[in-house]
Every structure is written in structure tokens, then in C-alpha cells.
Amino acid sequence: MQEVTETKKQSFLSGLTGQIIIAMVLGAILGIILHNTISPEAAQAFSSKIKMLATIFIRLVQMIISPLVFTTLVVGIAKLGDIKTVGRIGGKAIGWFFTASFISLLIGLFYVNVLQPGVGLKLEHVDMAAASEVTGKTQNLSFDNFVEHIVPKSIVEAMATNEILQIVVFSIFFGLAAASLGDTVKPIINAFDRLSHVVLKMVNYVMKFAPIGVFGAIAGVFAIRDAEELVITYFKFFGSFLIGISTLWAILILIGYIFLKGRMTELLRRITGPLAIAFGTTSSEAVFPKLTEELEGFGVKDKIVSFMLPLGYSFNLDGSMMYMTFASIFIAQFYNVHLDLGTQMAMLLVLMLTSKGIAGVPRASLVVVAATCGMFDIPIEGIALILPIDHFCDMFRSATNVLGNALATSVVGQWESNKE
């Protein structure tokens, strides 16, 4: 029995998840030591250099995403066979996404009102200039921009910029056209199928670099941030946020057990690695290829995975949604801007719609929060209040986004399996 336990410990430490956790701990230790022993200027220089490890890892993943989405989605839709089937699965997906988004927004709304983290908070030395980068992007949140993010003018441009939603639109048209032509295009579909497996094999090589990327990301943050000071200053904000995100996790996992029964345990085990990567790098996009592989290994058909995940990465960001209402009303509380329940519900609906059009926008959650504050006469510069702690919040919401998309894909996959 002891030998079995030792073997499990060794396999955990040698596995990807164990390596990532070790990398997080080592990165945090190194960052904290340097923060307390070298000058702020030297720490900033170190941070910018060591973060290159995370940048390299994320770029390696990004180079895979476009070909993976295109090839798997075209093959998946061609296998689905017709517009009716695509419409049925797409309808289930959108229904799930909007329901999950609404629940996430409500959780954020509930806890920020009950716990009131912004009431009576005193923050000194807030860097308002740092918010200009985010507030400058609020002009992107328009109907015109939403359409541009959906409809591609060039598939080459969409792939070059990793506009997942645009690639999805092109792939749907391509896949439906291929399906309508029947046996004559089978050689092309087979070629795409084989190409997708080559790309998935590349995923295994890229993921070996994940612990190094996570190490760089964590060390870079702790080198320039005084973790103890941040925790004390933002204790109420961060603590309230963690209560909200924990509630969202509990609800998502409960829903998973309702629909997937005992298989939910296996799903959680399979996505532990992707969750750890998303947490360490604050990028749910970084785990897209690995999550694709794990969900197919879980038993979800490749045609469902290839259809659901790209849509989910654009429309189903549960952690980000919860954070948006939480952060927006937190800023209002700090500035003593009273928002009655009707106004807050209107804000919730605005967030529900505007957040769907910002796929590919850097720091998307903060951009949406800034734009929403502007719409409801909340000082837009208040975004600077949450910038110091945002990275740590982003770790949790990125992991939550991965959990939400894995669950949505698995449940819809099971529904479709039951129909066959």
C-alpha cells in the first residue's frame, strides 16, 4: 500500500500539474526574495526580462490555435453533416452560455452588495496614469466593433491575429459547404483530420514548456509587487472576490455532477493541468489546445469539442463575467455613487451584451468594466483602483473560464451522445 502511495506521489510530481505547482512556488519564492533585496528599478528590470518566459510560452500556444481551430472545426462540421444539426448544437451552446453568464453576473452582483468591499475604503497613492492604457480601449466597445469581431473580411488576417470567433465563422461556412458536396471532398476532410492530429501532437511538445512559462509569470509579478502590502490593502476586496468566485465554482461543479453524475470527478481530474496553466499564466487561451486534447480523451466527440470550445472562448467566460459586475459596483461604492437595484440590473444586462464583443481585446475584463462605468456615470478613472490587485484576480477568473468551458462542452457532448 505504501509503495502505491509513493508511486502516486512520484507520478504527480513528474506530471505536468505537479511541475506547474512547483514552478509557481519557486517563482513566488524567487520574486519575493528579489523584491525584498534589490532596488525597485532592478526589480522592474528583472520582472520585464523573466516575464519573457511566459510570453514565449503563450506565443508558442498562440501559433497553434488558428490551425487547430480551423482544421478541427471544419472536420467536425463536415462530420455533423447538415445545417440542422449545426443549428441544434449551436442553439444549445448559446443557451448554455447566456444562462451561465447571467448566473455569473448575478453572483458578482450579490456579493458586492452584501459584502460592500468599496464602502469606506481608503486607498492612497493610486496611479491614475496606469489606467489610461485600459480606458483608451473603451472605444472598441461599440456595435461596429462587435460586428468586426464576428465577421471576417479575410481568413488570413483572422488567423494572423488569432481572432477565434472570425475563424469559427469562416470554418462553419467551409465545413457546411464541404458537407453539402458529399464524397467528392472526402480527401480534403481526411487531410484536415490528419493535419489536426499533427497540431495536437505539437501541443504535447509545447506543454513541456508550460512550467517554465508559469515560473516566469509568477516570479515577474512577485518581484515588483509587495504581496503582504497588497493583501492588507485589498483584503476586503480580494476576500470578497474569492468568496464570489468560490461560490461560482461550487455552482459549476454541482451542475456538473447533476448532468455528468460520477463522470464529473474524471473531468475535474483531466482538466487539473489546464486549470493550473491558466491560473499560473492568467491566460485561458494558453490552455485551448491542451483542453481540446483532454476533453476528447474524456470522451467528448471531436466534432463537439471543435465546435463548442471556440464558441465558448468568445461567449462563455464565467469568471470574467462574475468579476465585471463585482468590479464595476466596487468602483461605484468607492466613489459613493448610489446605484439602485433597477440601475444595477440594467448594468448587468449591458455587461451581458457588451462582454460578448471583446474577444481578442487585451485585458478585456478591465476594458468592459471601464466602459460600463462610463455608461453609468461612475468615474472611469476608478479602474486604477483595481489595477494593483487585478493580476491576482485574473489568475482565478482565468481558471474559472477554463472550468466553465470544459463543463459546457462536456454537457452538450453528453446531450448529443444521448440523442444518437
N, C-alpha and C positions, 0 to 999 in steps of 0.2 A: 504493500500500500504506500509506504514511504517512497519507494522507487518511482511509482506512478506520479506522486505529488512532485518529486524532484524533476521528473521529465516534463511535467506541465509547466513548472517554473522556468525551465530552460527554454522550452519552445516559445513561451510568452516573451521572454527577454530577447530571444533571437528573432522573433517575428516582427513584422512591421509596426504593429501597435506598441509593443514594448520598446522598440528602438525610438519611436517618436516621443513616448513619455519620458524616456531617459534623456533625449535631446532637449525637451522642454525644461527639465530640472537643471541640466547642465548649463543651458543657455541663460536661465534665470539667475543661477548662482554667479556665472561669469559677469553678467550685466550688472548685478547688484554690487559685486566686488569692485568693478571698474567705476561705477557711479560714485562709490564712497572713497575712492583712492586717487582718481585723476581729475583734472580740471574739467569744467563743463564744456569748454571748447574741444578738448581732446576726446571727451565722451561723445560729443556730437559727431566728430570726425570718425571715430570708431564705429558709431551706430550706422552712419551712411555707408561705410565700407562693408560691415558684417551683414547688413540687410541685403547686400547684393546676392548672398547665398539664397535667400528667399526669393528674390527677383528672378534669379536664374531658374530655380525650380518651377515657379509659376509660369515663366515663359516657355519652359520645356513642355508643361502641360498644355498651355495655350496653343502650341504648334500642332498638337494632336486633335484638339477639339473640333475644328472645322471639318477635316476629312472624316473623323469618326461620326459626327452628327449627320453629315451628308450621306455617307455610304450606308450606315445602319438604318437611317430613316427611309431612304429610297427602297432598300431591300425589304424593310418592314412593311411599308405601304404596298409595295408590289405583292407581298405575300398576303396582306389583308384582302386585297382583291378588288374592292369597289368603293365608290364614294359613300354608299350607305353605311358600310362598316366603319370607314374612317370617321364619318359624321357621328355614329353611335359612340365610338370610343372618345372622340373629341368632346362630345356633349357631356359624357361622364366626367372627363378630365376637368373641363371648365367649371362644371357644377361643384366638384370637389374643391377646386382651387378657390373659388369665390366663397364657399362656405368656410373653409379653413382660414382664409384671410379675414373674414368677418369675425370669427371666434377669436383670432389672434388680436385683432384691433380692440375687441371688447375687453379682453383680459388686460391689455395695457391701459385702457380707459378706466377700468375698475380699480386697479391697484394704485394708479397715480392719484385718483380721487380719494381713496381710502387712506393711503399712507402719506399723501401730500409731501413728497420729498423736497419740493421747491419752496414751501412756506417757511419764512423766517430764516432762510439760508443766507449766510454771509460769505461771499467769495471775493477775495482781494487779488489784485494783480492778474486780472483776466485779460488775456491777449486778444483784443478785438481784431487786430490786423490779421491774425491767423484765420479768422472766419471768412475773410474776403475771397479766398480760393473757392470755398463752398458756395457762398452766396452768389458769386459770379456765375455759377452754373444753373441758377434757378430759372434763367430764361429758357433753358432746354425743356422745361415742363410746360408744353403747350400742345394743343391738338395736332398742329402741324408736325411737331417733333414725334408725337405718338405714332402718326401715320408713317413717318420716315423710319421709325424703328421696326415697323411691321413689314412694310412693302419694300423690297429691294429694287434698286434701279440697276444693280449689277451684282450677279452672284460672286464674281471675282472680288469686288470691293467688299461684299458682305463677309466673305471668307477671310480676306486680308485683315479686316478689323474685328473678326470674331463676333459679328452680330448674329447671335444664335437664332433669334426669332426670325430674322430675314432668311437665314439658311433653311429654317424649318418651312417657311412659306414656299420657297423655291423647290425644296425636296418633296413637299406634298404634291405640287403640280407635276413634278418629274415622275414621282412614284405612281400617281394616278394615270398619267399618260402611258407609262410603261405597262401598268396592269391592263390597260384597255387594249394593248397591242398583242397580248397573249404570248404564245410560244415563240414568236419571232424575236422577242427581246430577251429571252431566257439567258443567252450567253452573256449579255451585258449585266443582267441582275446577278448571275453567278460570279462574274468578275468583281462586281461591287461587294458581294458577300465575302469573297476571299480577301479582298483588299481590307475590309473591316476587321477581319481576323488578324491581318498583318499589323494594323494600327493598334489593336488590343494587345498584341504581343509587345509592341513598343511601350505600352503602358507599364508593363512589368519592369522594363528597363528604367523608365523614368521614375517610377515609385521608389526605386532603390536610393534615389537622391533625396527623398522626402525628409528623412530625419535631419539631414544637413540643412535643408531649407528651413525647417522648423527651428533648429538651433539658431540660425542666423536671425530669424524674425524675432524670437523671444529675447535673445541677447541684445539686439539692437534697441528694443523698446525699454528694457530694464536699465540699460546704460544711461539713458537720458531722462528717465522718469524716476522720481523718488517714490517707490511703491508704498512705503509706510505713510508718507505725507498725503498721497492720493487717496489711500484708503480712509484716513482720518477725515480729510476734507470732504470727500464724496461718499462717506459711509452711508448716509441715509439714501442718497440717490442710487448708489450701486447696490446696496442691500435690498431696496425696494424693487429694483430692476431684476435682481436674482430671484426674488420671490415670484415675480410675474413670469419669468422665463421658466422657472421650475414648475409652476402651475401648468404652463403650456406644454412642457414635456410630459407631465403626468397625464394630461388630457390626450395628447397624441398617442402615448403608449397604451393608455386604456382603450382608445378607439382601435388601435392595432390589435389588441387582444380580443376585442369584440368581433372584428372582421376576420382576423387571421388565426384566432384561437392560439393553440400552443406553438404554432409556427412563428409567432411574433418573437419568441425567445431566440430562435435561429436567426431571424432577420437582424435583431439587435447585435447578435454575435458577429454576423457577417459585416455589418457596417461600422463596427468599432474603429477599424483602421481609417476609413474615410472621415468619420467624425473627429478623430484625433488630428488628422491632417488639416481639416477645415478649422478646427479650434486653434491649432498652432500657427497657421498661416493667415488666419482671418479671411480666407477665400474659399467659398463653397465651389467656385468654378474650378479650383485646383484639384478637386476630387471627382469631377464629372466623369473622366474615363474610368477611374477605379470603381466608382459607384455603378457604372454601367456593367462592368465585369461581375461585381458582387451580386447585383440583382439578377443577372442571367444565371449565375451559379445558384442563387436562391430558388430558381425555378420559374421566374417570370419569363415569358416568351420574348425572344429578342425583338420581335415586331412591336410588342407593347412597350418594352423598355426604350427602344429607339424613338418611339412616338411620344411617350409620356415625359421622359426626362428633359428634353429640350424645351417643351412647353412649360414644365414645372420651374425651370431655371428662369423663366421670364415672368410667370404668373403666380408662382406658389412659394413665396419667400416668407414663411410663417414667423420666423424670428425677427426679421426686419420689420414686418407689419406690426408686431407687438411693440417693438421699440419706437416706432414712429408716433403712435398716439401718446405713449409714455413720455417721450422727449418733448413733443410739442406742448403738452399741457404742463410739463415741468417748467418749461421756459415761461409760460403764462403765469404760473404760480410765483416764480421768482420776481417777475415784474408787477405782481399784484393786478394782473389783467383778469377780471372776472368773466368766466365763460359758463353760462347756464347750460343745463342738460341738453336743451334743444340745439344750442350752438355746438356743443361737443359732438352730438350725433351727426350734425351737418359736417363737422370736421372729419368725423370717421368716414362718412361717405365720400368726401373729397379725397381722403387718403386712399380709400379703396380704389378709386378710379385713376388718380394721378400716378400712383406707385406702379401701375401696370405698364407705363410707357417709358420707363427709365432703364430698361435692360441695357447693360454695357456702359452706363454712366458711372464714372469713378465716384466712390463714396456716396452711392445712390441714396442710402437711407438719410444721410445728413442733408442732401440736396432737397429731398422731398420734405423733410422737416422744415428747412429754411423757407421753401416756397409756401408751405401751409401756414407758417407763422405770418408771412406777408399777407396772405389772403384774409386772415382773421385779426389783423391789426395788433399782432404781437410783435415786439421789436425783433427784427430779423437778425440783428447782431447778437441776439441771445444764443445763437448757435455756438458762439465762442465759449459759453459756459460749460458745454458738454464735450468740447474737443479734447481736453486733457484726459478724460476717462473713456473716450469713445473707443479706443483700440481694444480695451479690455471688455467692453460691452460687445464689440464686434466679434470677439472670439466666441462668445456664447451664441450670438444670433446667427453666425455663420454655421455653427454646428447644428443649430435648430433648423435652419433652412435645409440642411442635408437630411436630417431625420424626417422632416415633413415631406420632402420629395421622394425619399425611399419608401415611406409609408403609402403615399398616394399611388405610386407606380405599382407597388405590391398588391394593394387592394383592388385597383382596377384590373390588374393582371389576373387576379383570382376570379373576379366577376366574369371576365371574358372566358376563362377556362371552364367555369360552371355552365356557360351557355353552349359550349361545344360538346 
